[in-house]
Amino acid sequence: MNKPVKQHLIDPEICIRCYTCEMTCPIEAITHDDNNVVIDYEKCEFCMDCIPVCPTGSIDEWRVVETPYTLEDQFAWMELPAQQDFANGEGGADTSIEALDDTMAALLAEAHAGAGGRSKPPASASRASVNLYNLGKPALARVQGSYRLTSEGSGTDVRHIILDFGAQPFPVLEGQSIGIIPPGTDENGKPHLPRLYSVSSPRDGERPNYNNVSLTVKREENGLCSNYVCDLEKGDEVRVTGPFGSTFLMPDDPSARLLMVCTGTGSAPFRAFTMRRQRQTTGEGDMILFFGARSPDSLPYFGPLNKVPEQLLKKHMVFSRIPGVAKEYVQDRMMVEQDVIAEMVSDPRTHIYICGLRGMEEGVEHAFENISESIGLSWQNLRDTMRDEGRYHVETY
């Protein structure tokens, strides 16, 4: 069997045959006949020049295939073929294309490993665009603002960074990540690779209908990129790659229930989820958040979170380093709220998201096991079913 490969394709049902992509392609990998505009697999170098100029998004399509579709195959299509199903990831295939860049794809695969198997996006999630910009051709963003989220005495410096992309198309969904390229070169004289950061703003921007995104970044000691980002000032230019990620996404179904567990800057995607729901509904959000930190002054967005109405987001902020108070972790609070969680995991509308430090995975898993057993369910079976249905997601580092 051939090793599966990623192939760039055009959706013939959406394409309006404007030929802008064909005129834009620098290596003439795009051609057309009387029926369809198509991409030559043998020529395409994934430069992404064609994607931002497409007026319909029809060219932002990808398939993992054993044998690439020929030009003749594509000319005959009336609709885009479905993704081939590689049973159990046979051949090492990942049919959920998180990133076209192998380094970024490997980072995301490692981050999602805690899900216990290959992740799938929620059935109602919008389709994510990936790899519109890469190391060779990054997007250029300008810093609109940088704000410290934690107190000076907390011992933790977490920043809220807003990046503006101006006229450059940069479509991003809640739950996706972007890459920031730090300036300079490594010890071998090569440009530094991008570092991934989860987007903390909803799809319509930090400010509605503005082409900007926000990030939540913790300054790490000796962290090359985190120090660079935390030191950015308003007006600075930043090179950005991505977006990345196509599975850790928010369902668009307004009846979906969200159970979110995070620590530290793992709150970034959940801030985006919450803002999205807040802009979509005036009623109940049916979301619950377990958020762990050392103390209130080291918890990002502590003040703004407290202002989010309980009918939209039920909040459990858990602290492990308050003097004179017993340590409490997110898994401990989950057990306190086990009746609520038991009801939610029994509901097929519930989606579970876990994001933050990898060290919390084991405790959270044990909590889910104990809660599931209390209602006569096997957590492993339930987790695997939810994951296969696109309702269980883990992203830890």
Summary of the structure (lengths in Angstrom):
residues: 397
radius of gyration: 21.8
end to end distance: 33.6
largest distance: 75.8
contacts: 1258
relative contact order: 0.12
helix: 27%
strand: 24%
